[in-house]
Amino acid sequence: MSSVIEATVKALVEFESELDKAKAEAAEAKRRATKDAADWAEAAKASAISKAQEIGARRVADAKAEAESEAERIRQKGASDLKAFESSISRHRSKAADLVASRLLGETA
């Protein structure tokens, strides 16, 4: 009977040893899974940030191009308006000079 008890105790000790190994492996698997999840989350975060920066840079470039185009249109309109204004001044200067000359000469218009 003592050999049966010894065999049972030996089996229980081996079972406990296997159970401890299984617990250790489960803990290691949990640690690896947690690390893998953290690594995946970090990679996803970096990817999202990169994509957001690309989108932001593209929007800034588009806005800059649009602003430059608008500025060029405004500059061209300003140049056109200035040319028309200078032409008007030139026409009126001649009329003004003629009026002044006729007044100085005593002529009435």
LUMMAR-336714 format. One record per residue (C-alpha): x, y, z. Coordinates in nm, 4 decimals. Each point is the difference from the previous one (the first is absolute). Last residue first. Layout:
residues N
R;px;py;pz
R;X;Y;Z
...
end
This chain:
residues 109
R;px;py;pz
R;-1.3986;12.7916;-7.2666
R;0.1040;0.3486;0.0678
R;0.3292;0.1396;-0.1235
R;0.2024;0.2331;0.2116
R;0.3402;-0.1454;-0.0920
R;0.0384;-0.1220;0.3537
R;-0.3463;-0.1521;-0.0160
R;0.0800;-0.1724;-0.3322
R;0.3262;-0.1358;0.1385
R;-0.1693;-0.1292;0.3144
R;-0.2746;-0.1672;-0.2042
R;0.2498;-0.1577;-0.2411
R;0.2113;-0.1291;0.2889
R;-0.3093;-0.1440;0.1659
R;-0.1070;-0.1728;-0.3227
R;0.3496;-0.1458;-0.0432
R;0.0081;-0.1070;0.3623
R;-0.3459;-0.1577;-0.0383
R;0.1209;-0.2363;-0.2718
R;0.3172;-0.0890;0.1953
R;-0.1944;-0.0486;0.3212
R;-0.2406;-0.2338;-0.1791
R;0.2911;-0.1986;-0.1462
R;0.1593;-0.0200;0.3448
R;-0.3290;-0.1252;0.1451
R;-0.0441;-0.2596;-0.2770
R;0.3578;-0.1221;0.0526
R;-0.0537;-0.0110;0.3758
R;-0.3212;-0.1998;-0.0442
R;0.1809;-0.2530;-0.2204
R;0.2900;-0.0264;0.2446
R;-0.2448;-0.0429;0.2886
R;-0.1924;-0.2645;-0.1921
R;0.3260;-0.1839;-0.0704
R;0.1031;0.0207;0.3652
R;-0.3427;-0.1236;0.1147
R;0.0209;-0.2976;-0.2381
R;0.3548;-0.0708;0.1187
R;-0.1125;0.0133;0.3637
R;-0.2886;-0.2365;-0.0773
R;0.2388;-0.2457;-0.1635
R;0.2409;0.0292;0.2927
R;-0.2858;-0.0585;0.2438
R;-0.1183;-0.3059;-0.1949
R;0.3530;-0.1402;-0.0146
R;0.0441;0.0611;0.3736
R;-0.3354;-0.1619;0.0795
R;0.0918;-0.3043;-0.2097
R;0.3431;-0.0250;0.1659
R;-0.1578;0.0338;0.3459
R;-0.2566;-0.2675;-0.0860
R;0.2717;-0.2345;-0.1273
R;0.2109;0.0586;0.3111
R;-0.3002;-0.0698;0.2229
R;-0.0863;-0.3193;-0.1869
R;0.3606;-0.1172;0.0190
R;0.0187;0.0910;0.3697
R;-0.3230;-0.1885;0.0682
R;0.1379;-0.3048;-0.1842
R;0.3185;0.0107;0.2041
R;-0.1925;0.0390;0.3248
R;-0.2242;-0.2925;-0.0897
R;0.2980;-0.2165;-0.0924
R;0.1811;0.0878;0.3224
R;-0.3131;-0.0832;0.2018
R;-0.0474;-0.3288;-0.1843
R;0.3647;-0.0895;0.0636
R;-0.0376;0.0861;0.3694
R;-0.3190;-0.2062;0.0239
R;0.1687;-0.2960;-0.1692
R;0.2951;0.0228;0.2373
R;-0.2348;0.0196;0.2991
R;-0.1963;-0.2999;-0.1293
R;0.3213;-0.1952;-0.0574
R;0.1213;0.0869;0.3506
R;-0.3312;-0.1113;0.1534
R;0.0035;-0.3198;-0.2062
R;0.3605;-0.0673;0.1041
R;-0.0811;0.0532;0.3693
R;-0.3128;-0.2167;-0.0263
R;0.1995;-0.2740;-0.1729
R;0.2630;0.0214;0.2746
R;-0.2690;-0.0246;0.2698
R;-0.1580;-0.2958;-0.1795
R;0.3400;-0.1684;-0.0323
R;0.0658;0.0528;0.3711
R;-0.3456;-0.1342;0.0913
R;0.0536;-0.3034;-0.2259
R;0.3401;-0.0630;0.1591
R;-0.1559;0.0255;0.3487
R;-0.2735;-0.2454;-0.1062
R;0.2604;-0.2393;-0.1346
R;0.1825;0.0140;0.3366
R;-0.3260;-0.0455;0.1882
R;-0.0829;-0.3013;-0.2166
R;0.3481;-0.1417;0.0625
R;-0.0463;0.0510;0.3742
R;-0.3488;-0.1551;-0.0178
R;0.1339;-0.3009;-0.1932
R;0.2792;-0.0444;0.2571
R;-0.2543;0.0270;0.2804
R;-0.2184;-0.2607;-0.1714
R;0.2976;-0.2292;-0.0650
R;0.1101;0.0351;0.3639
R;-0.3538;-0.0702;0.1171
R;-0.0177;-0.3087;-0.2228
R;0.3452;-0.1082;0.1217
R;-0.1189;0.0372;0.3598
R;-0.2869;-0.2293;-0.0691
end
